[in-house]
Amino acid sequence: MMLRLFTRGDTLDGIVPPGGELLTGYAVVALMRRGGRLDTYDVYSRERDCRCVVKVVRPDRAHEVHVRAALVGEGALLRELAHPHLVRAYDVIEGPRTAVVLETLTGSTLAALIEESPLGPRDVALLGRQLASALGYLHRRDWLHLDVKPSNVVVQGGRAVLIDLSLATHPGDGRPHAGTDGYLAPEQVTGRNLSPATDVFGLGTTLGEALTGELPYGEEDRWVTGTAPRRATRPFRRRLSRSAGPLAEVITACLDPDPERRPSLTSACEVLDAVIAGTTSAGA
């Protein structure tokens, strides 16, 4: 089930309580998350007669044009996209409150699954293949995701769905440090020369954590000063070595600090397909 962080009885400034109307036709079931710019609600849509997810600009940020524009842009992009491993957007609402209506995903986040136990090699390969499919679809349309991480992947019935395109942008230079600490490629720290290889790094970090339960790089913020280690942490390398084989090798290659040395998604998928098919050793 989707995680609910706030229910009836909780009080936060500007929060619509359960049973209240967030937008015309959308009744609040629960507040799922309060972020720095947005509130995310579990809602019931009277028009669709089903549950949906609504991301809405926080009341205290509603006066900020760039915050509203970013959410509208994310919603418009998601409405243009159609891929089985990307979350779908139903509506973009620009007033009176700026909001995006999304499909409800009834699985668990990959982050929650990893907390219970790391995944087996073939499950990791299948997960990676699905995420690579979604990322390749974005890249062919000249978009980068830039925030590939376990908490942005929902797994339901064997299907992985990539969510949250709030940082999606075109290749080139971008905002420094846009993304999530622990999952940033070195070039994201500086915001220079962002490319499909940047998402390959995010994919490798996500698959590596799914397989080992460990984040590959512990102090990646030091990349901005050029003093960070060029190798993953010892605990990560030790756990990854237990799954020695092509899967571990492709994850290591995706995590190369130099984007020029990372494999393409096509090359990574060839390895993942072989692991899924059992034509190569997946490791222990």
ABEGO torsion letter per residue (X at the ends): XBBBABBBGBBBBGBBBBGBBABBGBBBABBABBBAABBBBBBBBAAAGBBBBBBBBBAAAAABAAAAAAAAAAAAAAAABBBAABBBBABBBAOABBBBBBBBBABBBAAAAAAABBBBAAAAAAAAAAAAAAAAAAAAAGBBAGABBAAABBBBGGBBBBBGAAABBBBEBBBBGBEBBGABBAAAAAGBGBBAAAAAAAAAAAAAAAAAGBBABABAAAAAAGABBABBBAAAAAAAAAABEAAAAAAAAAABABAAABBBAAAAAAAAAAAAAGABBAEX
